[in-house]
């Protein structure tokens, strides 16, 4: 009986989350382009992200004049990471593609997890001294994501992702904030991420909706 109650509660929370964040409106859009600045270890790196409905996504982060690129064209994904000493594109694994698509606003991860029975209400917690629903998502590959949804605003205020990398358990905590609406798209303009003692701050500086976007943008090879 308890699992049925929890399932209904999760369903209600996610329904309200989708409504408040206007995700149905987002699903009706064609493109979203985000310009940002990423700060890490004393460095500030410009970043641009392109998203095209339903599942194309590309991000370019410039580090010391070199572009780190992640792109998925709807069929295949590639990364280019000059920091590793190579500018050749490397094809993404299926798990890497799924991880990349979680950043795509046209992929409503919360609704998909609910539909696939991957969500469970895991009590409540506090984020910045405010009560929040804690929802646990158990996804492919053994990754677990704890999502904290503020009880008053229904905004996502924290995610804690637990994965296994090279036999080690890695926990990544992210705190989205400063939610701002642009042309009906509600986005956290600031996100602080902490992983293995390293902090990353991402500030969105410009959000553009339904700008022209050719499919060729997402193809690397």
Steps between C-alpha positions, in 0.01 A plus 500: 500500500784736587660460154169593336474814713859594418443442129196729505693761697794492259256528211340809655834664579634443148174622345527823700871531417425471126220757529697758700808470279284527185660188351202437272566842345870416462403182313319714240811705417746435220836615635673640807846657501682582823814710543683450830818543700653210690732572792731230635836499682543874448429476127202649318393317187235612250244237404225483238227235486266430210187284541258404224174317555475210563849371584783685328751670729846653477720679750829680440716601796812703424799422724824693443397571143409138425145377449367201692198373307217260576239440231213262432334526158199282581679179404864517606694694758860620492739679731809701417732563793827676408602483867575131443747590225272414207260704289348190338131432575432200721165324474292502820394180670124440549539597869679823406220585256237449771700720737534772235128492420418572865617856426258532209194699609290326237562168676270518802703268720267523799192401297692222325626358829144505636360328192767229523436438871847625597388752762430454869417749772781483756364727769593863535816700556611858538688705242612845613286451812185457290298175495517300179356176366772241445441285194734215415556404136666165431614504140693283256853396589439509875504879522282645777383863493344658809292799393385761750193703399424806710162452668387859451630586151518149344836593349782248498747632757748213530606182325737244645623248244679182609690309233780248478810605305793265473379297796466810717177656622471863393240740636423822311287763677340782299307801628297683232374846598398844374210366293409743222233485230589584138227469235316245712815298576588482870870434557730510805749766391757388759611148586771404748636148465731320743681175418803339664596823675476713187240775461362614165283809459290544185334834431259524206534846346260474205205277410362504144181318400399380153809640328584347157718192548623278217538125559861532379588673829469166680707291258869458568577229245 
